[in-house]
């Protein structure tokens, strides 16, 4: 590693005057500086697939100890969506929680954590923030089934999920579950300085349903395009949808319905979006810091979208893969992607 580019300027100036006097100390201090460089493994959506997560961590060189999984030189960063869909919700939460609390990982919340927290949080009138209707219960079915078996664990993990940040700004890159929007981030910073989904914060925004709520939805669920009234879509559960996920980093004007789509399986019209239906959205310039996100269930297409955007959601819960990106600095490079197939559990006879 080049000394001039790697070492702190103040230390470099001091050592340049001193290194001739004691070269051994000089070499030792340079090694300390190099070992302090932060390198990360950004890991995509897990959705209760604990065995596949363990497979990925092992592949990345993490080993399991008393404090959970750790790496001697790297730190994991999880982009959210630990719960729902998969077979081992508690085990997944245990793995991630141990890594975070021991200082071996960072994690942000995803939209599925938000849904679960709102499902189990009551407002001032004793009503749940998220209705307990068929649609909402179906979406968190796997989590609900495990949570009802152990109320002590449920309480512990809900408390921990409320402690996780909504977004992260780390050494040279950003992490958010679905989409990065500068205005939404600033709203959260101003209105919720703790950057957490506390009960107080959730009760407030679900009651107001205003700009703070919208900012949170944008960060955790992404930007969506609302279809014309005469067009209806259906999601994977068979429920009707009036909107679909879009590329949040580029404008929609002059493009087709399919062109702006991102991470959808809907059959969309193959013509240009009428001008009157288009609206301006903030773009994410190519010279901005890299953003890592999940959410979009891209299967084998998960990875580097462009030089400063990377989606690490390989759709593991729907027969896809689990994805990680080994961050060693910009620009993003597809060579740094690590992908593992889903571990299929063998039923005992």
Secondary structure as GFF3:
##gff-version 3
##sequence-region A 1 349
A	DSSP	alpha_helix	3	6	.	.	.	ID=ss1
A	DSSP	alpha_helix	9	18	.	.	.	ID=ss2
A	DSSP	alpha_helix	23	35	.	.	.	ID=ss3
A	DSSP	beta_strand	40	43	.	.	.	ID=ss4
A	DSSP	alpha_helix	50	59	.	.	.	ID=ss5
A	DSSP	beta_strand	63	65	.	.	.	ID=ss6
A	DSSP	beta_strand	68	70	.	.	.	ID=ss7
A	DSSP	beta_strand	75	78	.	.	.	ID=ss8
A	DSSP	alpha_helix	89	101	.	.	.	ID=ss9
A	DSSP	beta_strand	105	107	.	.	.	ID=ss10
A	DSSP	alpha_helix	111	119	.	.	.	ID=ss11
A	DSSP	alpha_helix	134	139	.	.	.	ID=ss12
A	DSSP	alpha_helix	141	147	.	.	.	ID=ss13
A	DSSP	alpha_helix	151	161	.	.	.	ID=ss14
A	DSSP	beta_strand	167	169	.	.	.	ID=ss15
A	DSSP	beta_strand	173	176	.	.	.	ID=ss16
A	DSSP	alpha_helix	182	191	.	.	.	ID=ss17
A	DSSP	alpha_helix	199	208	.	.	.	ID=ss18
A	DSSP	alpha_helix	211	221	.	.	.	ID=ss19
A	DSSP	beta_strand	224	226	.	.	.	ID=ss20
A	DSSP	beta_strand	233	234	.	.	.	ID=ss21
A	DSSP	beta_strand	240	241	.	.	.	ID=ss22
A	DSSP	beta_strand	243	245	.	.	.	ID=ss23
A	DSSP	alpha_helix	257	260	.	.	.	ID=ss24
A	DSSP	three_ten_helix	275	277	.	.	.	ID=ss25
A	DSSP	beta_strand	290	293	.	.	.	ID=ss26
A	DSSP	three_ten_helix	299	301	.	.	.	ID=ss27
A	DSSP	beta_strand	303	306	.	.	.	ID=ss28
A	DSSP	beta_strand	309	311	.	.	.	ID=ss29
A	DSSP	three_ten_helix	316	318	.	.	.	ID=ss30
A	DSSP	beta_strand	321	327	.	.	.	ID=ss31
A	DSSP	three_ten_helix	334	336	.	.	.	ID=ss32
A	DSSP	beta_strand	337	341	.	.	.	ID=ss33
###
